[in-house]
Amino acid sequence: MKLGLFAAIAVAMSKALFAYDAWNSVTFAAEEMRQPERNLVRSLLYGTLGITLVYCSAVAVYIYMVPIGEMAGIKDNRIAAEAAQRIMGTTGVAFIAIAILISAFGCVNGLVLAGARVVYAMARDGLFFPSGAAIHPVYLTPARALVIQGVVAGVLTLTGTYSDLLTLTAFSSLLFNTLTVVGLFVLRRRQPDLARPYRAWGYPVLPALYVVVSVFFLVFILKGDPRNSGLGLLLTALGLPAYLYWRRPRTAA
């Protein structure tokens, strides 16, 4: 019974994780930032705190207008629309729809720019097809990387419902975030003398706590929604052969 409850909580939390996801996207363009050792940390801190304030404030309004006991009966879990309707009537439904569209466009814009930057950097560093590093001659954007990302995103939209995609992407993103923090411990051990312009506050306690909590959610998201989280795990695993291929020693010509 408790395991089933934990799984249900973890799957529900995977949707909430999406609201905070992409908090680290600014790091993808760190090399193009002025004084990244200062400005990158500020961007991460202020951005995360700002989103947390906005999100928690919105949730507080939803809970006040639509008590938890009534939420289960709301069609398609459209809590925001229901709360807006109770506040402003039918106008509220239109308002929340427009607000969601604006929010979605902003989110997509940021993810498109950040995601393409990763593909471009991988191609430039020899970890992806070289064509992925192609720069548009006029706009100076990673044009080929943007096309690749658009094709992949288009395919993903055909794999299931919006809720399914949320679980798939949230699971995959949390997995990579967890591995990134694990990498912190590995680098500290293998390369103790490496230059470190960024401080890991509370190391090693806070990073270790993050890994423990993240692994808990990963395990129970997989248990609660094995199909979608399993697809996320499979897509991630498909990258391993490609990584090993591009990391193989190359014979000099």
C-alpha positions, 0 to 999 in steps of 0.5 A, spaced: 500 500 500 505 504 501 509 503 495 503 504 491 502 511 494 509 513 493 509 511 486 502 515 485 506 521 489 512 520 484 508 520 478 504 526 480 510 530 482 513 528 475 508 533 472 510 538 478 517 537 476 516 540 469 514 546 471 521 547 474 524 544 468 529 547 464 532 551 470 539 549 468 538 551 460 542 557 461 548 553 462 548 550 455 550 557 453 555 559 459 561 559 454 558 565 450 556 569 457 560 575 460 563 573 466 560 566 467 563 565 474 558 570 476 553 571 472 551 564 471 550 563 478 546 569 479 542 567 473 541 560 476 539 563 483 534 568 481 531 564 475 529 558 480 527 563 486 523 567 481 519 561 478 518 558 485 515 564 487 510 564 481 509 557 481 507 556 488 503 563 488 499 560 482 498 553 486 496 557 492 490 561 488 488 554 485 487 550 492 484 556 495 479 557 489 478 549 488 479 545 494 483 539 494 477 535 495 474 537 489 479 537 484 478 529 483 472 531 480 474 536 475 474 534 468 481 533 465 484 536 471 483 543 468 484 546 475 487 553 473 481 553 468 476 552 473 479 556 478 479 562 473 472 561 472 470 561 479 474 568 479 472 571 473 466 567 470 466 565 463 472 570 461 476 567 466 476 560 462 479 565 456 484 568 460 487 562 462 487 559 455 491 565 453 495 565 459 497 558 457 499 559 450 503 565 452 507 561 457 507 555 452 510 559 447 515 562 452 517 555 454 518 553 447 522 559 445 527 558 451 528 550 450 529 550 442 534 555 443 538 552 449 537 545 446 539 546 439 546 549 443 547 542 446 547 539 439 551 544 436 556 544 441 556 536 441 557 536 433 563 541 434 566 537 439 566 531 435 561 527 439 555 528 434 555 528 426 559 534 424 553 537 420 550 539 426 555 544 428 553 548 421 552 555 422 547 559 418 551 564 414 546 570 415 543 569 422 549 566 425 544 561 428 546 553 429 541 552 423 542 544 422 541 543 430 535 547 430 532 542 424 534 536 428 531 538 434 525 540 431 524 533 427 525 529 434 520 534 437 515 532 432 516 525 432 515 525 440 509 529 439 506 523 436 508 518 441 502 519 446 498 524 450 501 531 453 500 528 460 504 522 457 510 526 454 510 530 461 512 524 465 517 521 459 521 528 459 520 529 466 523 522 468 529 523 463 531 530 465 531 528 472 535 522 470 540 527 467 540 532 473 542 526 477 547 523 473 550 531 473 550 531 480 554 524 481 559 527 476 561 532 481 563 527 486 567 523 480 570 529 478 572 531 485 575 524 486 579 523 479 581 531 478 582 534 485 586 539 482 581 541 476 580 549 476 573 550 479 570 557 478 563 555 481 562 553 488 558 547 490 554 550 496 554 544 502 558 539 499 558 533 500 552 533 504 547 537 499 549 534 493 548 527 496 542 529 499 539 531 492 542 524 489 538 520 494 531 524 493 532 524 486 533 516 486 527 516 490 523 519 485 526 516 479 525 509 482 517 510 484 516 514 477 518 508 474 514 504 478 508 508 477 508 509 470 513 504 467 510 505 460 512 513 459 518 513 464 521 506 461 520 510 454 524 515 457 529 510 460 530 507 453 531 513 449 536 515 454 540 508 453 539 509 445 544 515 446 550 510 449 552 506 443 552 513 439 556 516 445 561 510 445 562 510 437 564 518 437 568 517 443 572 511 440 580 512 439 581 515 432 586 513 427 590 519 425 590 519 417 
